[in-house]
Amino acid sequence: MPWKSRSLPIYFILFIFSTVVAHADVRLPALVSDNMVLQQKTVVPIWGWAEEGEVVTIQIQNQKATAVTKDGKWMVRLKPLTAGGPYRLIVQGKNLIELKNVLVGEVWICSGQSNMAWQLKQTEGADAEIARANYRQIRLFTVPRLEVDKPVNDIKAEWKETTPETVPTFSAVGYYFGRDLHMALSVPVGLINNAVGGSPAESWMTASALSADAEYKRFFDAYSDRMVQYEQAMSKYKAEAEQAKAEKKPAPRAPGKPWMPAGLYNGMVAPLVPFAIQGAIWYQGESNAGRAYQYRRLFPDMIRNWRTVWGQGDFPFLFVQLAAFGPNSDKLGESDWAELREAQTMTLKASPHTGMALAIDHGTYDDIHPRNKQPIGSRLALSARAVAYGQKIVHSGPMYVSMEIEKDKAILFFNNAVGLEARGGELKGFLIAGEDRQWRKAQARIEDNRVIVSSAEVSKPVAVRYAWAKFPECNLYNKEGLPAVPFRTDDWPGVTQPK
């Protein structure tokens, strides 16, 4: 007993001392760590936590910036940095942190749903690509999946160099995008992967942005209703699973949990803000296809929401248009996926500094996850070179501009249309309709970088559609090898437009 009575105060004092030291130490978010890439040519926020009133100094590239901790948090804003490295970044408070192997270059977020999350090791040609993936100046950061009802300020993750050991589980589209960008620009590239399979766009927006809109505010009520149904379904599932186990039968399939509005923003975007970035690439839309008409507004609003919270102005936002995937509607000319693609195309005008890469010619009929991701990443990089870096290159396939009617023929005009060609034979994918609004498959031919469309069944055409199906046959390209953007010349009510 005497020994215990003397030792208790010692342990107590040591505990108190260690707690005070830990509290006083300067801490950094996971995103600010060894191997990171900092964005060049812009103001770079660096932040963290420390004891109230503690002075924190940051040093890199002959710069020194100081901040005072307030409410437990501090932030400095470095002046624009020059591409290169590796550098050391020194953080000095009551303790000293030295970050090593830091690069300065281009930082991009790679977000969306499963086709962005799809890992390199799961794709065509993965073994050969992984074996040669020694790019020490391309750095990878994967945000762990987290869906929560309040924003978090940090995550558990780390930056890694791109090697055959680190790249297999990284986003394939993100990797191919970053690889091509690095080769085109000859600067370091940092890729932040925060994609989640099956996620709808509204889960990636802030709660405040959703609540401020009368239509989007309903997402929260719908989520509450679905959660009640989900809990009921889970109770039933657990009972049936126990019974199946007792009877040695296969377990039933568990019900899917509904997506929380703002949930993925809170867990996977909030902790990244305000890390300086060049822009974002986005591959999503499958989960919103049934609400394609709403997506016309929702998607641009999501982009605007991200730009607002980052406070970097209208940073480049590049996205992938939905790939082909079956089956098609029984009724010719009807498709919710075609309408979602249209909403994505409309975003190019609704949101400045955006770009779109097509995947329609790399889809698979019976698999929503095409395995050939290389062309998609490369097309995104092509878009980035034009939209983000101002290179004068053709980065889009033919895009519909206007139509003229001459007797029984529709004559279509396009942008990016030099060297129009039909790949693999006769031109396919066109539908034509008269005043009865009944769609019929059309014959089409290329003439002087225009497309002439007609049908023996339509004597007085009024509208044309191209690639207007979930899994369309379409083969119109320009000389750069980029596919034509699906389109329609009419504005007739679609299948997802509220009645």
ZITA-V920992 format. One line per field, one symbol per residue. ss: DSSP state (@ for helix, = for strand, . for the rest). phi: phi as a letter, one per 30 degrees, with the letter a starting at -180 (. if undefined). burial: b if it has 9 or more other C-alpha atoms within 8 Angstrom, else e. Layout:
BEGIN
ss: ???
phi: ???
burial: ???
END
This chain:
BEGIN
ss: .@@@@@@@@@@@@@@@@@@@@@@@..==........===....======.....======..======.=..======.....=========...=================.@@@@.=@@@...@@@@@@...========.................===........=@@@@@@@@@@@@@@..========.....@@@@..@@@@@......@@@@@@@@@@@@@@@@@@@@@@@@@@@@@................@@@@@@@@@@......=====..@@@@@@@@@@@@@@@@@@@@@@@@@.....=====...............@@@@@@@@@@@@@@@...====..@@@.=..=......@@@@@@@@@@@@@@...........========..=======.....==.......====......==.=====..======..=....====.........==.....=...==...........
phi: .edddddeddddddddddddddddddbbdedcaeidccddhadcdbblbadeiddbccbahicbbbbcdbhibbacbddeccekkdbccccbbdbcbcccidcbaccbccbkcddddededccdideddddcdcbdccccbcdddabbdbdccabcaadbddbedcdecdedddddddddddddchbdbccccbcbeidddddccdddddddceddededddddddddddddddddddddddddddchceddddddddddeiddeecbcedcdcedbdlbcbbakedcddbedddecddeddedddddddiciddebcbcdeddacddddceicadddddeddddddeddbdhcbbcdbdcbdbecbdceddceddddddddddddddciddbdbbdebecabbcbhcbccccbdhcdiebcdikddbjcbbbcddicdbdcdbbcbhhcbcbaaddbdbdbabbbhcadbddabcbcddicdddeabccbdecdcded
burial: eeeeeeeeeeeeeeeeeeeeeeebbbebbbbebbbbbbbbebbbbbbbbbbbebbbbbbbeebebbbbbeebbbbbbbebbebbebbbbbbbbeebeebbbbbbbbbbbbbbbbbbbbbbbebeebeeebeebeeebbbbbbbbbebbeebbeebebbbbbbbbebbbebbbbbbbbbbbbbeeeebbbbbbbbbbbebbbbbbbbeebbbeeeebbebbeebeebbeebeebbeebeebbeebbeeeeeeeeeeeeebbbbbbbbbbbbbbeebbbbbbbbbbbebbbebbbebbebbbebbbbbbbebeeeebbbbbbbbbbbbebbeeebbbbbbbbbbbbbbbbeebebbbbbbbbbbbbbeeebbeebbebbbbbbbbbbbbbeeeeeebbbbbbeebebeebbbbbbbebbeebbbbeeebbbbbbbbeeeebbbbbbbbeebbbbbbbeebbbbbbbbbbbbbbbebbbbbbeebbbbbbbbeeeeeebbee
END
